């Protein structure tokens, strides 16, 4: 989660350079979504975190909470 907050999560991915503008937009959305999800999950108690640990998006995390 911490690499996502520092915008370093794409460095860990070997395919971090999207080919076209649509792919760049999706990559940007995924980066922002991952950052938001990390912020939310870092503020939760362990009991709450258990419920959202399998969430793939911030929207999914929010609806679970």
N, C-alpha and C positions, 0 to 999 in steps of 0.2 A: 504494500500500500504506500509506503513512503516514497519509493521511486516514482509512483504515479503522481504524488503531490508535487514532486520536484520536476515534473515533465521529463523524467528519465526513463519511463517505461518503454518508450520507443527504441531506446538504445539497446535494451535487452532483446529486442526482436530483430532478427537478421533481415527481414523484409520491411524495413521501416520507411522506404521511399515509395509512396504511391505514384502510379504512372500518369494519371490524368487528373483534371480538376475535380471530377466527381469522386474519385478515390481519395483525393486530398481532403475533400469536404467530409467524407465518411470517417477518415482517419482523425480529423480534427474533432468531430463529434464524439468518436470513441474515446479520445484522449480526455475531453472535458467530462464525459460521462464517468470514466474511470476515476478521475480526480474527485468529482462530486461524491461518488460512491465511497471512495476511500475516506473522505472527510466525515461522511455520515457514520461509517462503520467504526472509525477511530473514536467517536464520541459515545458509542453504545456500551452498555454494561455487557458482561459476558452472557448473561441469560438472554438478552435481546439479540446479541450477535449470533447465537446459535440458530435463531429463527431466520436470519437473513444471510447466513454464510453461503448458501447456494444461489443467491440472487446474481443474475448476470448483468442487470442494468440498474441504474438509479431508480427508475420508475418501478421496477419490480421490487426493489428494496423498500421503497415508500409504501407500496400497496400492501406489503407483508407486515410492515409495522402498524 
